[in-house]
């Protein structure tokens, strides 16, 4: 594979939208780490057992993970969130590696909130950070996940602040306008990455 792009940013910033634009406009293989994570939770009994052992059998309902129950535990406790990440990150990274090895794309983009923390960013040719105003993030999260504004706020507070991404990303997109404006920003960044190689 010649080029790997990382996409990261907090929940509700629009990282998935950036990945979808890259896939649709430029034919980039887009891997959403959150989708990989949820597929593994549905298919990987060993991973589910590890989570049940760590957080209690109450997070499993009818043999499946109750995501809201798990979220209510980890998003209000940084130590528990770190424990969750120590269990799930290695499994997700291994699956992303498998997908890239199998597909052998010219350009791939991996989107993950914890792209930097889990080490994928070190393998990327470039990392795009996507930022958005707090109010817009709350609106997007509540609409997408059907949760309250308070629950969305807890989620944002449990994640890294803008400074974290500004210091560690090669490119930063401010996603505070229309979809057309976002597309224009993605075009500009993608051209810069391709020229850089």
trRosetta pair geometry for C-beta under 8 A, 3 or more apart (Angstrom, degrees):
i j d omega theta_ij theta_ji phi_ij phi_ji
1 4 6.5 63 127 -57 128 93
1 100 6.0 -38 -42 177 157 106
1 104 6.2 -148 -68 -151 83 51
1 105 6.0 35 -124 66 106 60
1 106 7.3 162 -148 -139 65 13
1 107 8.0 129 -172 -92 94 19
1 108 6.2 -22 -161 0 141 115
2 106 5.5 -8 31 -165 114 63
2 107 6.9 -44 71 -71 92 62
3 106 6.9 18 29 147 97 63
3 107 4.5 -14 74 -111 112 80
3 108 7.4 169 94 27 63 58
3 125 5.2 -57 -148 14 73 151
3 193 7.5 113 -172 148 133 108
3 194 7.7 -5 -122 -105 169 62
3 197 7.4 -125 -94 -170 113 46
4 100 7.6 8 -103 -134 116 148
4 107 7.8 177 -81 -156 29 55
4 108 5.5 -11 -116 67 71 94
4 109 7.8 150 -167 -93 51 33
4 110 6.9 4 -173 0 98 106
4 123 5.9 -14 87 126 154 89
4 124 4.9 -116 111 -119 96 57
4 125 5.6 132 55 -2 61 87
5 22 7.2 -144 75 -145 148 161
5 28 7.2 -26 33 -160 128 145
5 107 6.8 24 -6 -177 109 98
5 108 7.1 -169 30 96 74 46
5 109 4.3 -24 74 -107 105 81
5 110 7.4 169 86 22 53 62
5 124 6.2 66 -143 -158 17 110
5 125 6.6 -44 -77 56 57 92
5 126 5.6 -14 -122 69 78 88
5 127 7.5 153 -171 -96 58 32
5 128 6.6 19 176 -6 105 107
5 193 6.2 30 -100 -177 118 161
6 109 7.5 166 -90 -158 13 65
6 110 5.7 -25 -113 67 63 90
6 111 7.9 134 -171 -93 51 35
6 112 7.5 -54 -158 35 93 92
6 115 4.8 133 -171 178 119 143
6 116 8.0 111 153 -62 151 66
6 120 6.2 143 -108 117 121 101
6 121 5.0 -11 -51 -108 177 70
6 124 3.8 -68 -19 -84 106 163
6 126 7.2 -154 31 103 77 44
6 127 4.0 -17 69 -114 114 81
6 128 6.8 -178 92 25 58 64
7 15 5.1 143 142 -164 105 95
7 18 5.3 178 -148 94 138 126
7 19 5.4 -150 42 -64 162 94
7 22 8.0 -150 -56 -2 140 145
7 109 5.7 38 -18 175 114 107
7 110 7.0 -174 25 90 79 40
7 111 4.1 -27 74 -102 112 80
7 112 7.7 118 75 17 65 50
7 115 7.2 161 71 -55 34 157
7 127 7.7 -178 -74 -160 23 61
7 128 5.0 -12 -110 66 69 104
7 130 6.6 22 -175 -16 90 115
8 15 6.4 -2 -139 -119 13 141
8 111 7.2 169 -74 -154 46 56
8 112 6.1 -21 -98 76 91 59
8 113 6.5 109 -152 -139 82 21
8 114 7.8 -157 -135 24 120 6
8 115 3.9 -120 -74 26 125 127
8 116 6.2 122 161 -20 178 91
8 121 7.3 -35 -21 -79 143 117
8 127 6.4 -8 16 -174 111 106
8 128 7.4 152 26 82 62 55
8 129 5.8 -31 77 -108 82 64
8 130 7.3 180 90 19 31 81
8 165 6.6 -164 103 -117 100 110
8 169 7.0 -153 58 -89 104 119
9 13 3.8 -101 136 79 126 155
9 14 7.3 -12 85 54 147 60
9 15 4.8 177 44 -63 102 110
9 113 7.3 -70 76 -120 35 64
9 129 5.5 119 -75 -171 91 62
9 130 3.7 -96 -16 63 156 74
9 131 5.9 -145 -138 -68 122 44
9 132 7.6 82 163 0 136 87
9 165 6.0 35 -103 -104 68 158
10 13 5.1 104 62 -30 67 120
10 113 6.6 54 -125 -140 32 103
10 131 7.8 48 24 -120 96 58
10 132 8.0 -125 65 39 97 88
10 137 6.7 4 105 -135 114 145
10 156 6.2 63 168 -133 138 74
10 159 4.5 128 -125 117 102 147
10 160 6.6 -148 -73 61 99 70
11 113 6.5 -5 -56 -102 72 137
11 137 6.8 98 100 -170 65 109
11 141 5.7 60 139 -96 108 120
11 152 7.8 -146 112 -156 124 78
11 155 5.4 -39 53 139 153 122
11 156 6.5 -121 59 -83 101 66
11 159 6.3 178 5 -32 91 157
12 132 6.5 -119 125 68 79 134
12 136 7.1 158 156 116 106 69
12 137 3.3 105 110 -156 132 73
12 138 7.0 58 -165 -35 166 21
12 139 7.8 125 -159 59 124 56
12 140 4.1 143 -146 74 87 116
12 141 4.3 -57 -72 -45 122 94
12 144 7.6 -165 -96 19 77 134
12 152 7.1 67 -52 -167 146 113
12 156 7.1 -40 32 -83 130 106
13 130 4.5 139 132 114 116 94
13 131 5.8 -60 -145 -127 126 17
13 132 4.4 176 -133 7 62 105
13 137 6.3 -6 -66 -101 57 106
13 175 5.9 113 171 46 68 127
14 17 4.3 -38 -171 34 87 123
14 18 6.2 96 131 -26 84 90
14 130 5.3 -126 74 163 81 137
14 132 6.0 104 0 -48 106 135
14 140 7.4 -100 -63 -134 76 167
14 175 4.0 -131 41 152 145 167
14 182 6.5 -106 160 -129 148 144
15 18 5.6 -51 -155 31 37 114
15 19 6.6 35 150 -16 66 104
15 111 4.9 146 148 -160 108 116
15 113 7.4 -173 21 -77 160 62
15 130 4.8 179 -81 40 68 139
16 19 5.6 -54 -151 38 37 113
16 20 6.2 38 152 -21 68 105
16 32 6.0 29 -117 -117 96 125
16 34 7.8 -57 -77 36 117 129
16 111 6.1 136 -89 134 52 163
17 20 5.7 -54 -146 36 31 112
17 21 6.5 35 154 -22 64 103
17 175 7.3 124 67 -141 133 147
17 179 7.3 -123 -167 -127 133 89
17 182 6.1 -4 130 149 128 154
18 21 5.8 -54 -152 32 30 112
18 22 6.7 30 151 -17 63 105
18 111 7.2 147 73 -101 98 126
18 128 6.4 -157 163 114 151 140
18 130 5.5 -144 -25 -75 143 141
18 173 6.6 147 -99 52 132 155
18 175 7.7 -105 -54 -73 104 135
18 182 7.2 -115 -82 175 72 110
18 186 5.6 176 -141 -100 77 119
19 22 5.7 -55 -151 36 34 112
19 23 6.4 31 153 -18 67 106
19 28 8.0 -120 -160 94 63 122
19 30 4.3 121 172 -153 99 124
19 32 6.3 149 101 -78 164 86
19 109 5.4 -175 -127 111 84 127
19 111 4.4 -75 -54 -39 141 136
20 23 5.6 -54 -146 37 33 111
20 24 6.0 22 160 -13 69 112
20 30 6.7 130 -81 162 36 175
21 24 6.1 -60 -138 43 26 103
21 25 5.7 0 173 3 66 118
21 182 7.0 -158 -49 126 153 98
21 183 5.6 -169 -136 -113 136 73
21 186 4.6 68 107 103 145 171
22 25 6.8 -62 -125 49 17 93
22 26 5.4 -44 -166 44 57 116
22 28 4.2 -30 149 41 101 139
22 30 6.0 134 80 -80 104 112
22 109 5.0 55 100 -8 156 158
22 186 6.6 -127 -59 -179 77 125
22 190 6.4 167 -111 -94 92 132
23 26 7.5 -54 -89 57 6 72
23 27 7.1 27 -164 -132 44 14
23 28 5.4 -93 -85 66 48 77
23 29 7.4 46 -111 -132 93 11
23 30 3.9 -69 -61 -11 120 127
23 109 7.5 -120 -55 42 81 122
25 183 7.5 129 -50 -153 149 101
25 186 7.7 127 37 112 146 124
25 187 7.4 -80 139 -88 160 86
26 107 7.2 -36 133 77 117 144
26 190 6.2 -151 -47 -178 159 152
27 107 7.9 97 95 55 75 107
28 105 7.3 88 -162 159 49 145
28 107 4.7 -63 -120 107 88 106
28 108 6.6 137 -180 -122 85 21
28 109 5.0 43 146 -8 134 108
29 100 7.5 142 105 -110 143 70
29 103 5.6 132 -126 124 155 149
29 105 3.8 -142 -8 -49 131 163
29 107 7.0 168 21 95 78 53
29 108 4.3 -32 71 -110 105 80
29 109 7.1 169 83 23 53 64
30 108 7.7 171 -78 -162 25 62
30 109 5.1 -13 -110 65 68 102
30 111 7.0 13 -171 -8 91 111
31 35 8.0 -140 -176 59 55 110
31 36 6.6 27 177 -44 97 125
31 96 5.6 121 143 -133 151 93
31 99 5.8 133 -107 96 135 149
31 100 7.4 -71 -30 -59 151 89
31 108 6.5 15 -3 -178 109 108
31 109 7.1 179 27 88 69 51
31 110 4.9 -18 70 -109 106 71
31 111 7.1 -179 89 22 53 71
32 35 4.1 66 86 8 109 111
32 36 6.9 176 91 -11 56 82
32 111 5.2 -18 -116 62 60 112
33 36 5.3 -51 -148 37 38 116
33 37 6.1 46 150 -25 67 103
33 92 5.5 63 -165 173 96 131
33 96 6.6 -23 -103 -71 86 131
33 110 6.3 59 -50 179 101 91
33 111 6.2 -143 5 90 86 55
33 112 3.5 26 17 -91 151 99
33 113 7.7 -130 73 15 125 64
33 114 7.7 -122 114 50 154 80
33 115 7.4 -176 -12 -78 152 78
33 120 7.9 -138 -81 -13 139 164
34 37 5.4 -49 -149 33 32 117
34 38 6.5 27 154 -15 64 104
34 111 7.7 -43 4 106 93 97
34 112 7.4 162 -35 -117 71 62
34 113 7.5 61 -63 -8 107 100
35 38 5.9 -54 -145 39 32 107
35 39 6.3 33 154 -19 65 106
36 39 5.8 -58 -149 37 29 110
36 40 6.3 29 153 -19 64 107
36 92 5.3 110 108 -146 118 86
36 95 5.1 161 -173 102 120 130
36 96 6.1 -26 -110 -65 173 82
36 99 7.6 -105 -104 -21 125 143
37 40 5.9 -58 -151 36 27 110
37 41 6.5 28 152 -21 63 105
37 88 6.2 39 -136 179 108 125
37 92 5.2 -14 -79 -95 81 124
38 41 5.5 -48 -147 33 36 115
38 42 6.6 32 153 -16 64 104
39 42 5.8 -60 -153 38 34 109
39 43 6.0 2 159 4 70 118
39 95 8.0 171 80 174 113 157
40 43 6.1 -72 -133 52 28 92
40 44 4.5 -7 -175 6 75 129
40 47 5.6 23 151 38 104 167
40 88 7.9 140 89 -149 138 88
40 91 5.6 133 -179 142 157 122
40 92 6.7 -125 2 -84 153 68
40 95 6.2 -127 -70 -40 123 158
41 44 6.9 -35 -80 45 17 92
41 47 6.6 -104 -97 106 50 124
41 48 6.3 103 -155 -80 62 91
41 51 7.9 7 -124 -1 97 157
41 64 7.9 76 143 -163 97 75
41 65 5.0 -54 179 11 124 141
42 64 7.2 4 -113 -132 69 102
44 47 3.9 43 111 14 120 115
44 48 6.5 157 96 -15 67 85
44 91 6.7 148 127 -167 172 138
45 48 5.5 -55 -148 38 36 115
45 49 6.3 39 153 -23 67 104
46 49 5.8 -53 -151 33 30 112
46 50 6.6 34 150 -21 63 103
47 50 5.7 -52 -152 32 33 114
47 51 6.6 31 152 -16 65 105
47 87 7.4 127 -154 156 77 99
47 88 7.1 75 -163 -109 117 70
47 91 5.3 61 -100 -115 128 169
48 51 5.8 -56 -152 37 32 110
48 52 6.3 33 151 -19 66 107
48 60 7.0 88 176 -101 106 118
48 65 6.3 -134 -126 -56 97 101
49 52 5.6 -54 -145 38 33 113
49 53 6.2 36 154 -21 66 105
50 53 5.8 -54 -149 35 29 113
50 54 6.3 21 155 -15 63 111
50 87 5.1 171 133 -156 124 123
51 54 5.8 -60 -145 40 30 107
51 55 5.9 -20 172 22 69 113
51 59 6.5 -98 140 96 105 142
51 65 6.8 4 100 -108 152 120
51 70 7.2 -17 179 -114 125 133
51 84 7.5 41 -124 -128 95 79
51 87 6.2 148 -78 128 71 153
51 88 7.7 39 -79 -64 111 99
52 55 6.9 -76 -124 56 19 77
52 56 7.1 -71 -166 104 55 17
52 57 5.5 38 -165 -99 104 55
52 59 6.5 -154 -102 62 62 101
52 60 5.3 -3 -99 -29 116 128
54 83 5.8 175 -176 151 131 121
54 84 7.5 162 116 -85 145 56
54 87 6.2 -114 -17 -53 159 151
55 58 7.8 -101 131 58 84 84
55 59 5.1 30 105 -14 120 144
55 70 6.3 58 132 -122 166 82
55 73 5.7 115 -154 110 119 167
55 74 7.8 -49 -108 -53 137 98
55 80 7.3 87 -104 -162 101 112
55 83 8.0 151 -64 107 91 126
55 84 7.5 30 -56 -84 131 93
56 59 6.2 111 77 -6 73 92
57 60 5.6 -58 -167 38 61 108
58 66 7.7 -65 144 44 61 134
58 69 6.1 -146 132 178 88 141
59 65 6.1 -7 148 -148 93 74
59 66 5.5 -146 -166 49 49 89
59 69 4.8 -173 -116 104 63 118
59 70 4.8 69 -144 -69 126 86
59 73 7.2 -61 -79 0 121 142
60 63 6.7 2 178 -124 105 13
60 64 7.0 151 -154 72 68 23
60 65 6.3 -44 -101 -96 62 44
60 66 6.9 -162 -93 -2 10 89
61 64 6.3 -34 71 65 67 76
61 65 8.0 40 26 162 76 10
61 66 4.6 65 -1 -57 115 112
61 69 7.6 130 -26 -3 114 144
65 70 6.4 -6 -180 -24 106 137
66 69 3.9 44 103 13 116 118
66 70 6.6 153 88 -14 64 84
67 70 5.7 -57 -149 40 33 109
67 71 6.0 36 153 -23 68 108
68 71 5.5 -51 -142 37 32 114
68 72 6.3 35 157 -24 64 103
68 147 7.9 171 -119 -97 106 114
69 72 5.9 -53 -151 31 28 111
69 73 7.0 26 150 -17 60 105
70 73 5.8 -60 -159 34 35 111
70 74 6.2 6 160 -1 72 114
70 84 7.4 114 177 -115 110 136
71 74 6.4 -69 -135 47 28 93
71 75 5.4 11 180 -10 71 120
71 151 7.8 55 133 -171 127 111
71 155 7.5 -20 -168 -90 115 104
72 75 7.0 -43 -109 38 17 100
72 76 7.0 -1 180 1 48 117
73 76 7.4 -109 177 40 15 93
73 77 6.8 -45 163 30 57 121
73 80 5.6 -114 145 153 89 152
74 77 6.4 -90 -140 57 30 86
74 80 4.7 -137 -112 117 62 102
74 81 4.4 112 179 -85 94 66
74 83 7.8 -134 -115 58 104 89
74 84 4.9 -1 -115 -18 147 146
74 158 7.6 93 131 -166 74 155
75 81 6.8 82 -87 -81 34 118
75 151 7.9 71 94 -166 154 71
75 154 5.0 88 136 134 118 104
75 155 5.3 -43 -145 -94 141 58
75 158 4.6 -117 -153 -26 69 159
76 154 6.1 -30 -77 -166 80 127
76 158 7.5 -77 -64 -77 25 123
77 80 4.0 50 94 17 117 113
77 81 6.5 169 90 -16 60 83
78 81 5.5 -53 -146 37 34 114
78 82 6.3 37 153 -21 66 103
78 158 7.0 -176 -90 -143 70 82
79 82 5.6 -52 -151 35 32 113
79 83 6.5 35 148 -21 63 103
80 83 5.4 -47 -148 33 37 115
80 84 6.5 43 150 -22 65 100
81 84 5.6 -49 -150 33 33 114
81 85 6.5 32 152 -17 64 106
81 158 5.9 169 -81 -176 160 120
82 85 5.7 -55 -148 38 32 111
82 86 6.4 35 153 -24 65 105
83 86 5.7 -53 -148 32 31 112
83 87 6.7 25 154 -14 63 106
84 87 6.0 -66 -158 37 31 107
84 88 6.0 -1 161 2 70 117
85 88 6.2 -67 -129 50 29 94
85 89 5.1 33 177 -31 71 115
85 114 6.2 -178 -134 -132 123 167
85 117 6.9 -29 -177 127 147 133
85 118 7.3 -133 -175 -79 104 97
86 89 6.8 -27 -109 25 17 110
86 90 8.0 15 177 -10 43 103
87 90 7.8 -88 173 30 20 97
87 91 7.6 -2 147 -3 58 118
88 91 5.8 -69 -157 42 43 110
88 92 5.9 35 155 -19 80 111
89 92 5.9 -62 -144 39 30 108
89 93 6.0 29 162 -19 68 109
89 114 6.5 -89 -101 111 113 140
89 117 7.5 -104 -109 111 148 93
89 118 4.1 -159 -156 -120 121 116
90 93 5.8 -55 -142 38 29 111
90 94 6.3 31 159 -21 64 108
91 94 5.9 -56 -150 35 28 111
91 95 6.5 23 154 -16 63 108
92 95 5.8 -59 -150 38 31 109
92 96 6.3 33 153 -20 67 105
92 112 7.6 126 139 -117 138 134
92 118 7.3 -31 76 -167 114 163
93 96 5.7 -53 -147 36 31 112
93 97 6.4 35 153 -20 64 105
93 118 5.8 -164 -63 156 119 120
93 119 7.0 19 -114 66 150 100
93 120 6.2 -155 -118 -69 99 98
94 97 5.7 -53 -151 35 31 114
94 98 6.5 34 150 -23 63 104
95 98 5.4 -49 -149 32 35 115
95 99 6.5 38 153 -21 65 102
96 99 5.8 -52 -149 33 33 111
96 100 6.5 28 155 -14 65 106
96 110 5.9 52 -160 -124 138 131
96 120 7.0 -7 93 -112 157 132
97 100 6.0 -59 -148 39 29 108
97 101 6.1 29 155 -19 66 110
98 101 5.8 -57 -146 38 28 111
98 102 6.1 25 157 -18 64 111
99 102 5.9 -60 -147 38 27 109
99 103 6.1 6 164 -4 66 114
100 103 6.3 -64 -135 46 26 97
100 104 7.6 89 165 -74 55 32
100 105 7.1 -80 -142 22 71 94
100 108 5.5 -67 -116 -33 104 175
101 104 7.2 10 -177 -62 27 74
103 108 7.6 116 85 -88 127 123
105 108 4.8 121 63 -61 129 89
110 115 6.7 141 110 -119 101 112
110 120 5.8 -101 103 164 148 143
110 124 7.4 -125 42 -87 108 114
111 115 7.5 -79 -167 -65 26 126
112 115 4.1 135 70 -66 98 77
112 118 6.8 -59 137 33 150 131
112 120 6.3 85 35 40 144 148
113 159 6.6 -78 -178 -131 123 126
114 117 4.3 -61 -167 53 90 114
114 118 4.9 78 125 -20 103 104
115 118 6.7 -68 -141 41 16 97
115 120 5.1 -80 -157 66 70 113
115 121 5.0 93 140 -56 91 96
115 124 7.8 21 172 -28 121 144
115 127 6.8 160 123 -139 137 117
116 120 8.0 -77 -67 54 21 75
116 121 4.6 5 -101 -6 57 149
116 127 7.3 70 -76 -159 93 158
116 164 7.8 -174 58 159 155 104
116 168 5.5 38 -118 141 150 150
119 122 5.5 -31 -171 14 68 117
119 123 7.8 57 143 -11 74 96
120 123 6.0 -64 -169 36 49 106
120 124 6.7 55 139 -37 74 104
121 124 5.3 -49 -152 18 44 121
121 127 5.0 14 -142 -85 104 141
121 168 7.3 20 164 157 163 113
124 127 5.2 95 95 -66 147 81
125 193 6.9 106 108 -169 110 101
125 196 7.7 154 156 103 108 108
125 197 7.2 -109 -169 130 137 45
126 170 4.6 -96 -153 59 82 151
126 171 6.5 30 171 0 117 108
126 193 4.6 -124 31 -123 158 110
126 196 6.9 93 -64 77 130 140
127 168 7.1 -35 93 133 146 80
127 169 4.7 -118 109 -133 99 71
127 170 5.3 120 48 8 66 91
127 171 7.5 -179 92 33 45 72
128 169 6.3 50 -166 -170 13 123
128 170 7.3 -49 -72 62 46 85
128 171 4.8 -25 -111 76 73 104
128 172 7.5 154 -165 -93 59 26
128 173 6.2 17 -179 -6 107 108
128 189 5.9 78 -111 160 123 150
129 165 3.5 138 -152 176 141 114
129 166 6.9 -135 88 -65 161 38
129 168 7.3 109 -63 76 132 78
129 169 3.3 -141 -22 -20 108 166
129 171 7.1 -178 25 92 70 49
129 172 4.5 -19 69 -109 102 78
129 173 7.3 180 89 25 51 66
130 165 8.0 -88 39 -173 32 156
130 172 7.7 168 -84 -159 24 58
130 173 5.1 -16 -111 66 71 101
130 175 5.4 20 -174 -13 99 125
131 162 5.3 57 -130 -127 132 103
131 165 6.3 177 -66 79 103 144
131 166 7.8 15 -53 -59 145 88
131 172 6.2 11 -1 -174 114 105
131 173 7.2 171 26 84 69 49
131 174 5.5 -30 74 -110 97 60
131 175 6.8 164 76 21 39 79
132 136 4.8 -101 162 86 113 124
132 137 5.3 142 92 -61 111 88
132 140 7.6 28 111 4 159 143
132 174 7.3 130 -90 -169 47 56
132 175 4.6 -44 -78 76 102 89
132 176 5.7 156 -140 -76 69 72
133 136 4.7 86 65 10 86 105
133 137 7.0 -152 95 -10 43 88
133 176 5.4 70 -10 -117 101 116
134 137 5.7 -60 -151 35 30 113
134 138 6.5 31 154 -21 66 103
134 156 6.9 99 -139 173 85 161
135 138 5.8 -51 -152 32 32 112
135 139 6.6 33 151 -18 64 105
136 139 5.6 -54 -151 36 34 114
136 140 6.3 30 154 -17 67 108
136 175 7.8 -162 122 110 147 82
136 176 6.2 -169 -10 -127 161 70
137 140 5.9 -58 -146 39 30 109
137 141 6.1 25 159 -17 67 110
137 152 7.4 167 129 164 81 115
137 156 6.0 98 124 -96 138 131
138 141 6.1 -58 -142 39 26 107
138 142 6.2 21 163 -15 64 111
138 149 5.4 36 -175 -143 118 89
138 152 5.0 121 -137 112 66 137
138 153 6.5 10 -106 -67 111 77
138 156 7.4 -56 -73 -27 75 144
139 142 6.3 -62 -146 38 22 105
139 143 6.3 15 160 -13 61 114
140 143 6.0 -64 -147 41 27 107
140 144 5.9 18 161 -15 67 116
141 144 5.9 -61 -138 42 26 106
141 145 5.7 -18 179 19 66 116
141 147 6.8 -42 143 55 92 109
141 152 3.9 138 96 -134 131 116
141 155 6.5 -177 -161 65 153 142
141 156 7.6 -130 -22 -49 160 100
142 145 7.0 -67 -121 55 17 82
142 146 7.5 55 178 -112 51 15
142 147 6.0 -112 -120 70 58 62
142 148 6.9 -12 -121 -178 107 12
142 149 5.7 -20 -74 -78 138 62
142 152 5.2 -72 -56 -40 80 146
143 146 7.9 4 -178 -68 18 51
145 152 7.4 153 54 -89 124 94
147 151 4.1 -96 162 85 119 136
147 152 5.8 148 92 -52 109 81
148 151 4.7 99 56 6 80 100
148 152 7.0 -140 98 -3 44 86
149 152 5.5 -53 -147 38 35 114
149 153 6.2 40 151 -24 66 105
150 153 5.6 -52 -148 34 30 114
150 154 6.6 36 151 -22 63 101
151 154 5.6 -47 -151 31 34 115
151 155 6.7 38 149 -21 63 103
152 155 5.6 -53 -155 32 34 115
152 156 6.6 33 150 -18 66 104
153 156 5.7 -52 -149 35 34 111
153 157 6.3 34 153 -20 66 107
154 157 5.8 -56 -147 37 30 112
154 158 6.5 29 154 -22 64 108
155 158 5.9 -59 -153 33 29 111
155 159 6.9 20 152 -17 62 110
156 159 5.9 -67 -156 34 34 109
160 164 3.7 -68 173 46 124 162
160 165 6.8 128 112 -36 125 83
161 164 5.7 120 60 -6 58 99
162 165 6.0 -65 -161 41 44 104
162 166 5.9 42 148 -22 77 111
163 166 5.5 -56 -140 39 34 114
163 167 6.1 30 162 -18 67 109
164 167 6.4 -68 -157 36 21 106
164 168 6.4 -18 162 10 59 121
165 168 6.2 -79 -137 51 28 92
165 169 5.1 9 180 -12 74 124
165 172 6.5 117 133 -112 104 109
166 169 7.0 -44 -104 35 15 99
166 172 6.0 9 -106 -79 64 154
169 172 5.5 112 88 -71 130 80
170 193 7.9 100 105 -98 136 94
171 189 4.6 120 163 -140 156 116
171 192 6.9 137 -89 80 137 135
171 193 7.3 -81 -17 -60 145 101
173 182 7.2 76 165 -144 130 73
173 185 4.6 115 -139 144 108 133
173 186 6.8 16 -107 -71 155 63
173 189 6.3 -73 -65 -34 109 148
174 185 7.5 -147 48 -120 58 158
175 182 5.4 35 -127 -106 92 111
175 185 7.6 -143 -84 58 69 154
177 181 3.6 -6 94 59 132 156
177 182 6.9 -173 70 -42 85 74
178 181 4.8 104 54 5 74 99
178 182 7.1 -131 102 -3 44 86
179 182 5.4 -52 -150 35 36 114
179 183 6.4 42 150 -23 67 101
180 183 5.6 -48 -149 32 32 114
180 184 6.6 35 151 -20 62 104
181 184 5.6 -51 -151 34 33 114
181 185 6.6 34 151 -18 64 104
182 185 5.7 -55 -152 36 34 111
182 186 6.3 34 151 -20 67 106
183 186 5.6 -55 -147 37 31 112
183 187 6.3 38 152 -24 65 103
184 187 5.7 -48 -149 30 30 115
184 188 6.6 30 153 -19 62 105
185 188 5.8 -55 -151 35 32 112
185 189 6.4 25 155 -13 66 108
186 189 5.9 -59 -145 41 31 107
186 190 5.9 30 158 -21 68 110
187 190 6.0 -59 -143 37 24 109
187 191 6.3 24 159 -19 62 107
188 191 6.1 -56 -151 34 25 109
188 192 6.6 24 152 -17 61 108
189 192 5.6 -58 -152 36 33 113
189 193 6.4 33 152 -21 68 105
190 193 5.7 -53 -148 34 33 111
190 194 6.3 30 155 -17 66 106
191 194 5.9 -56 -146 38 30 109
191 195 6.2 29 155 -18 64 109
192 195 5.8 -56 -146 38 29 110
192 196 6.2 28 155 -19 64 111
193 196 5.7 -60 -149 39 29 111
194 197 7.3 33 179 -74 31 43
